[in-house]
Amino acid sequence: MDRRNFVKTSLAAAGTLSLSSMGISLDATKTHALSLSFDDGFKKSFYRIAEIHENYGLNACLNVIATGHLKSFNTEPKWIPQQLLGDFDDWNKLKERGHEIMPHTWEHLNLTEVPIEKAKENIGKCLDHFETHLAGYSAEGAVYNFAYNASNTTLEDYAMTKVSAVRTGGWLVLKDSKVNQFPIKELPQRLGCWGHGPDFCDQYVEQEIHAFLASDGGWLILNLHGLDEEGWGPVSTTYLDELLKRLTKVDFLTVQPTGEIVKQLSGK
Ligand SMILES: [Zn+2]
């Protein structure tokens, strides 16, 4: 019997007892967790992504660049033009509405391609900026999202001294699996994610989620960016809306930001 059927059978055997009277939270029925982890901080897209999530009672997983709002932000790579990026007023407003805002680098460098001391300094400056500019930010339960999902164990270990989890390429940390452990059992965690670009990723997302829902479960993290014309590998607004509408009807699935799942273990 796979875990999903085991949980369902166990709950059925409990008869008329309510879950809460048994001390079981509804999340105990969830065998599958999905995080749609949006990077870079496109202002127009991120407000729209938040609205779409709100329509289905969900919180969005939004990862932003600490210096992206500054005119000095390097407009390379071409997928992240500075004028499209929001600032910490926007991020605080979205956080106030219940969405998750997490660090996605200081200046969007590939940290595996710069000297290690500069890479560590970048991680430190990014996290300090969040401490001072994002209301209610706590390092405990936080997820650091590597730019380009590029990292190595030295950089991951360093970041994990400062936050509860890092998100990087699934090909780097997940070995033979597409999914992360769920529920997670220890912190800090190296979380692996997957993505597709530079063109629209609707079809890729659909395929990955379809296969995931047919599997025994785990925690799938898909890395997305902007909507429609914004960002690398964009997802279309209409597809995201239709997808979340469908997914909220799947009883064994929870759709949550990465940090929310990490915080369930950190107790925060
Ligand atoms: Zn990025």
Residues whose N, C-alpha, C, O or C-beta is under 5 A from the ligand:
A	BS01	ZN	D39 D40 A147 Y148
